[in-house]
Structures are given as C-alpha cells and as structure tokens.
Amino acid sequence: MSKRTKDKVKNNFIYTIAILAVVGFAGFFAYSLHGFFVHERDGRLALENSEAARGMFEDVLTLGQRDVELLAAARIHEARELAGNGDIVAFISIPGTAIGDMVVHGGDNYHYLRHDAYGAASQAGALFLDYRNAPDFNDPSSIIYGHNMRNGSMFHDLRYFMEQDFFERHPRIALITEQGVMFYEIFSAFSTTVDFDYIQTNFKTPEDFEGLVDEIVRRSVVDSGITVTRDDRMLILSTCNLSGRDRRFVVAARLI
C-alpha cells in the first residue's frame, strides 16, 4: 500500500470518528434536552394535581370531629373514582407549605416513582406509602416517599425542615384517611445516607422501635422538645437530597 493510499485511509478513519463523535454528542444533547422538558412538564402537572387534591380535601380539615369521619371516607372514595385508581389511601397536608397531595399504596416501592396518582407515567411520580405498611397507617412506623421536584412540587419542601425557624412555623402534619383525620407533630428532621435504615416498618420488640426512635432523635438538626415512647405511632416522610444520589431528607412525626 502506497503512502498516499495509507494517508487517505487514515484521513477517512479520522473523518468517520469525528462524524460519529458529533452525532453522538448531538444525540446525547437531544436526549438530555428532552429529559429536561419532560421533567418540567411533569412537575407542572404535579402542581396542578396537587392543587386539585387540595381543593377536594380542604373542607375535611375544617369540620368538627362528629362530621369529619364520614366526609373523610367520602372524599377518599371520590378521589379514587376521579383518578380511576383504587390505590389512593390518604391525603397529606403540611399547612403553610406546598406539601398537600394524595397518597397511594402500591404493591412495591417502584411503580409510583414513575407514575402519578392517576396512573399516568410521570417523572414526578406520586406520594406513596411503603408497600410493607398497612394502608390504615396503624403500624408503629409508616413511611411516605415522594420526589424532590425542582419546581417545588411533591416533597420538595421537606428540605426546609432542616431549619429550626421553618420547623417551628410548620410543626404539624395532617393526614386524611378513610378512618378520619390524623394529626402528627414533627419531632425530628435530618439528612442522611441510605446506609441508615430508617425505613423500618416492623419491629420484633418494643425495644427495637425505641432504638430506632432514639437514633432518629439523635440525628435531628432541629430541637422539638417532644418525647416519643414505645406506645407512639410514627410517620416518616422521605425524599431525595439532590446533593447526592444516596442522600435523603427525612422528617419524622408522632401521632397526636
């Protein structure tokens, strides 16, 4: 093979590699751009769905105890019919924050990471109860998960509970179920890696539950002054901490 032929082959090879690199970069850029727009679209839809859910459930929180149980059950059934989804088990609200949406309970902890409460595919997902929990929130510890969306929807506001002032202004969680309205008072807020197993739902002994509570209190970055005992029922809210893939923001509360 002559030098001229070798140079031609070499140039063609370099040209082909360059073309492939440009095409690859363009494809990656287009994929990333598409992902960004889908994320933004799903975030906006999540906000709209949250506003609709708030409108449906807000009157339940203003009624007296005698009337609230019947209306709470009726609203849960209405939400299921509206969404066409029998997995809806509750509505959660933290007054004064953007957190207020339906809670679903599926057969695993994966489906609702990428599907909303209406069953549609969505990067915003849904707020969902751990599949190992009882849907009546009667376990010693019930865990609700939700995404930390950039536009402020879903569980984005959990990050602000790491500040004492924000925690003091928003100390309670309201949970509407078929059984009525349950109120929880927040006693801990912290950031952690997934190495800490705070998502336990069953405990062999009361001492095991107390041990988890003690560790959750120890890790708290806010001071609540609340004492939690082995007889309490706990609600844990968990979302991603965007500073690391394996980091989480966690808020823990006890049933009043």
C-alpha positions, 0 to 999 in steps of 0.5 A, spaced: 500 500 500 502 506 497 503 512 502 498 516 499 493 510 499 495 509 507 494 517 508 487 517 505 485 511 509 487 514 515 484 521 513 477 517 512 478 513 519 479 520 522 473 523 518 468 517 520 470 518 528 469 525 528 462 524 524 460 519 529 463 523 535 458 529 533 452 525 532 453 522 538 454 528 542 448 531 538 444 525 540 446 525 547 444 533 547 437 531 544 436 526 549 438 530 555 434 536 552 428 532 552 429 529 559 429 536 561 422 538 558 419 532 560 421 533 567 418 540 567 412 538 564 411 533 569 412 537 575 407 542 572 402 537 572 404 535 579 402 542 581 396 542 578 394 535 581 396 537 587 392 543 587 386 539 585 387 534 591 387 540 595 381 543 593 377 536 594 380 535 601 380 542 604 373 542 607 375 535 611 380 539 615 375 544 617 369 540 620 368 538 627 370 531 629 362 528 629 362 530 621 369 529 619 369 521 619 364 520 614 366 526 609 373 523 610 371 516 607 367 520 602 372 524 599 377 518 599 372 514 595 371 520 590 378 521 589 379 514 587 373 514 582 376 521 579 383 518 578 380 511 576 385 508 581 383 504 587 390 505 590 389 512 593 389 511 601 390 518 604 391 525 603 397 529 606 397 536 608 403 540 611 399 547 612 403 553 610 407 549 605 406 546 598 406 539 601 398 537 600 397 531 595 394 524 595 397 518 597 397 511 594 399 504 596 402 500 591 404 493 591 412 495 591 416 501 592 417 502 584 411 503 580 409 510 583 416 513 582 414 513 575 407 514 575 402 519 578 396 518 582 392 517 576 396 512 573 399 516 568 407 515 567 410 521 570 417 523 572 414 526 578 411 520 580 406 520 586 406 520 594 406 513 596 406 509 602 411 503 603 408 497 600 410 493 607 405 498 611 398 497 612 394 502 608 390 504 615 397 507 617 396 503 624 403 500 624 408 503 629 412 506 623 409 508 616 413 511 611 411 516 605 416 517 599 415 522 594 420 526 589 424 532 590 421 536 584 425 542 582 419 546 581 417 545 588 412 540 587 411 533 591 416 533 597 420 538 595 419 542 601 421 537 606 428 540 605 426 546 609 425 542 615 432 542 616 431 549 619 429 550 626 425 557 624 421 553 618 420 547 623 417 551 628 412 555 623 410 548 620 410 543 626 404 539 624 402 534 619 395 532 617 393 526 614 386 524 611 384 517 611 378 513 610 378 512 618 378 520 619 383 525 620 390 524 623 394 529 626 402 528 627 407 533 630 414 533 627 419 531 632 425 530 628 428 532 621 435 530 618 439 528 612 442 522 611 445 516 607 441 510 605 446 506 609 441 508 615 435 504 615 430 508 617 425 505 613 423 500 618 416 498 618 416 492 623 419 491 629 420 484 633 420 488 640 418 494 643 425 495 644 427 495 637 422 501 635 425 505 641 432 504 638 430 506 632 426 512 635 432 514 639 437 514 633 432 518 629 432 523 635 439 523 635 440 525 628 435 531 628 438 538 626 432 541 629 430 541 637 422 539 638 422 538 645 417 532 644 418 525 647 416 519 643 415 512 647 414 505 645 406 506 645 407 512 639 405 511 632 410 514 627 410 517 620 416 518 616 416 522 610 422 521 605 425 524 599 431 525 595 437 530 597 439 532 590 446 533 593 447 526 592 444 520 589 444 516 596 442 522 600 435 523 603 431 528 607 427 525 612 422 528 617 419 524 622 412 525 626 408 522 632 401 521 632 397 526 636 
